Amino acid sequence: MWSIMKTMNVYLLFLFSWFNCAPPDSNNMNPQNKVLVLSDKVTLTNVRGRMDHIAYDAEDQLAFIAALGNNTIEVVNIRTGKVIHTITDLHEPQGIVYLSSLKRLVVANGGNGQCIFYETQTYNQLAIVNLQDDADNMRFDSASNMLYAGYGNGGIAIIDVVSMKKVGAIALDGHPESFRISRKQNRIYINVPDEDETAVGDLSNNTIITKWKNTKASSNFPMALCEENNLLFIGCRHPAMLEMLNAQTGEVMYTIKCSGDADDIFYYAPDSLMFVSAGEGLIDVFRINAKKELVLFDQVKTRKGSRTSLLLSREKKFLLAVPARAGEPAALWIYNII
């Protein structure tokens, strides 16, 4: 009898240890760490294929979603949760920018290299800027009224948004992915994954002044910038990793594993948070602590392929483009930041 009781006690002790020492489920983290709460799912009817980037009109609360595989732009009213318009006949829409001062929308098409300007009352075309091929990510610099657009096998086009004409370019070693503009540093930071580097350009003369080579990981696609603290954040895919760099020197200050196939990164200043949307089907939320370390703070399960997103800091919302998968329709998922 004593032998049986001893055996049972050992077994119970094993179970207790296993439940208390097993790795925590990433989708069941401590409640106090929850940052994103799903508030709405706006169905994008008849949208198929890959989704790409999102732009936002804060005044009218409109989200513009590049449905790359569907060759459309879906316009969603965030307040009502309804699709109010669809722009058709595009050629792999990728980058998208809304110009609030001009009430214009610009769409970069990867299929034919066209950057198309639309006015947003009737969505009529205003102009087309041809960028050879593979027009991709775009950034608007309100200080200069210039639009920067990545394209082709190695270039950033500079477009005057008033005249809607290309006025310059920055030459690169390969196709650019995400990039950021810093007026504080008078620089442009550009991910060039084909060359495993981040190119740094001088905005005064539109030339590359240095190239920071990847040393810890490759396939550097998404990027975010915190100008206030001179921090640059880069997401790599091989292996899946988030890097924090000194934006002045390029020194890698900290690295941490992130979810796979990341395509968008955003820095949320009020709480020193980093949001990483990844095609693996997760949103990682990292916090920068007092020691300038990145710590995984929250992780939200989404849907495979949902890798493009947009942070609305003022509205305290996070938008995620979700493709159609396994019988579930494409949608815009809207999260509240708590």
N, C-alpha and C positions, 0 to 999 in steps of 0.2 A: 504493500500500500504506500509506504513512504517513497519507494522508488517511482511509483506512478505519479504521486503528488509532485515530486521533485521535477519529473519530466514535464508535467503540465505547467509548472511555474516557469521553467526555462522557456517553454513555448510562448507563454503569455508575455514574458519579458522581451522575447524576440519580436513579437507583434507590436508591442508598445514602442520599442526602439525603431522598428521599421516605419511606423506611421509618423513618428516624430523626427526622423532623420532623412526620410525620403525627400528628393528635390521638390520644391513647391511647384504647383501647377501655375504656369505663367499667366493663365487666364483667370486665376483665382487669387490674386494678390490681396494684401491687406486693404480693407475698405477705405482707410484714411489716405491711401495712395491713389485712389481713383481720380483721374483728371478729366477724362473724356466720357461724356454720357450721350448716347445716341438719342436724338430727339425726333428725327424724321428720316424717312426714306422716300425720295421722289423718284417714281418709276419713269424710266426713259423708254417709252414704248417703241418697239421695232428697231431699237439700236443694237447693232451687232458688232462684234470685233473689239479690238483693243481701244482703250480710252487713253487720252493724253491730258494735256494741262488744262488748268482752270483759271479764268479771270473773273473779276468782280466789280460791279457798279454799286458802290455803297449808297448813293443817293436813292436809286430806285430798287435797291436790294435784289439785283439780278446777278445770277451766276452764269457764266458762259463756259460750256464744257466742250473741249475738242474731242469729238468721237472719231478718232483716227480711222478705225476699221470700217466705220459707217459712212465716211466722207461727209460728215455734217458737223455743225455747231448747234448744240442744244442750249436754249436760253431758258433758265429756270428762275421763277420768282420765289425767292427764299421765304418771303413772308407768307405767301399763299400755298407754297409747296406744289406749284403747277408749272408745267412746261408751257411757255407762252409763245415760243417761236422756234423754228428750225431753219438754219441756213444750209442749203443743199448745194450740190454740184461742186464740191471741193475735192482736193486731191491730197489725201492723207494729211489733214490738219493736225499740227503738232503744237507749236507755240501759239500763245494767244495773249493779247494785252488790251486792256480797256483804258482809253485816254479820257479821263473825266472832264478835263478842261475844254476838250473839243467835242465831247460826246461821240467819240469814234472808237470802233473796234478794229483791231488789226489781227489777222490770222496768217500764220506762216504755214505753208503747204510743203510737206516733204516730198510729195510725188512730182511736182513740177517746179519747185523753188520759188513760187510766187508768194509775196507778202501782200495781202489784199486788205485795203482800207474800206470799212463800211461806216455809214452814219447809222445811229442806233434808234432812229424814229421809225424808219421804214425798212432798214437794213439794205438799202441800195448801195451798190459799189460806188466808191469815190475814186479810187486809183489802184493800180497794181504796180508793185516794184518787183522786177524779176531778178532773182538771186541765183541764177544758174540751176542749182538743184539742192535738194535736201534742206530747205529752210526749216529751222528748228526752234530752239529756245530763243526767247526775246526778253529784253529788259528796257524799261523806259526810264530815262534820266530827266526828271522834271527841272533840274537846275539848268540844263542846256536845251531842253525841248528836243532831245535826240533819242531815237529809238535804236537800240543795239540788237542785231539779229544774227544768230549763228547760222552758217550755211556751208554746203559743199564739203570739199576735202580739206578745208582749212581756212576759214575766214569768219570775221565778225563784221557785218555790214553796219554802217552808220547812216540812219535815215532821218531826215528832217520831217517831223510829224506835221508841220504846218504846210510845207510845200509838197509833202508826200513824195520826196525824191531822195535817192541815195546820194550822200555827199562825201562819203569816205569809207575806209575799210581798215581792218587790222588783220594782217596776215598771220596764219598759224601753221603748225607742222601737221595738223590733222583735224578731223571734224570736231568742232566744239560741242560739248554737252552743257551742263549748267554753268552759269557764270554770274558774277555779282559786281556791282559798281560801287566804289567807295569814293565819295567826294572828299571825305576827311583825309584820305591818303592820296587822293587824285589818281586812283588806280582802278584797273579792271582785272578781276581774278577769273581765270577761265580754265575749266577742266577739259583736258585733251586726253581722253582715255586711250586713243590709238597709240599715243606716245608715252603713256603712263606718266603724265606730268600735269602740273598746274602752271599755266603760263600767266605771267603778271605783266600787264600793260600800263603804260603811262598815258593818261587821258589828254595830256597837253599836246602830244605829237602822234598819238595813236600807234605807238611802236611797243614791241615786247622788250622789257628791260631785264627780265630774269625768268628762269624756268625752274620750278621746284619738282624734282623727280620723286616719284613714289618709291618709298623704301620698305614699307611694312605690308603693303597690299597693292592690288592693281584694279583696273576697271573703275576709275573714279568718275562717277556720274553726277549725283546730286551735290548741291553746295548751299551753304547758308553763311551769313555774315553778321557779326555783332560789332558794329563800328565803335560803339561806346567803349568797349573793352579790347578793341583790336584783336578780335578772335575770328578765325575762319574755320568752318566746319565742313568736312568733306566725307561723303559716303562712298565706300569702296565695296565692290561685289565679290572680289576674289582675294582673300576670304571676305565674308561680309563683316564690315568693320566701319565704325564711325571714328574719325580723327578730328582732334581739336588742334589747330595750328595758331602760332603767332602770326597775325596778318602783316606784320612789318618784316619779319625775318624768314618766315616759312618753317620755323622750328616746330616739329610735332611735339606738342605739350602733353597730349594724353590720347590713348586709343582704347576702344572698348568694342566688344562684339555687338553687332546689331543683326536684325532679321535680314534674310536674303532678298536680293533683287530690289533694293531700295532705289527710288527714283525721285523723291522729293524730301527735302529737309527744311524745317523752319525753326527759327529761334523766337521764343516767346519771352520777352524781356521782363514782364511783371513778376514772374516766378522763376526766372533763369532756367527755363525748360527748353528741350530740344524735341521736336516731333519728327519722327522718321516714318514715312509710309512705304511699305515694302510689298512687292508682288507675292511674297511668300504667304501673304494673307494676315499680316499683322501691322499694327501701328505701335512703334516703340516710343515711349516717352522717357527721356533722360533728364536728369537734373544736374546742374553744375553746383557742386557743394563749395563750402568755404575754402577747401584745399585746392580748388580748381581741378577737381576730378569729375568725370562723368559717371553718374550712377543711374542704373535702370530704376525708374520710379513707378512706371505703369506700363502695361502691355495689353493692347486691345485686339481681340480676334476680329478679322474682317472677312474677306473672301479672296481666294486665290486670284492674282492678277490685278488686285486693287492697289496700284503703286503710285498713282498721281493724286495730289491733294493741294489744298490751299488753306493757309492760316488767315483768319480774319481777326486780328488782334483786338481792334476796337470793339467789335461785336461779340468777342469772346466765343467765337465759333470756329470749327474746323470742318472743312468740306473734303469729302473723299469721292473720287470717281470710281464706280464699281462696275466692271464689265458683266455682261450676261454669261452665266455659267451654270451648267447642270440643271437646266430648266428654269433657273431663276433669272428674271429680267435685269437688264442694265439699270443702274440707278445712281442718283446722287445721294450719298448718306451725309446727314448733317449732325454734327456733334456739338454739344455745349461744353465749354471749358469751365470746370467748377473749381 
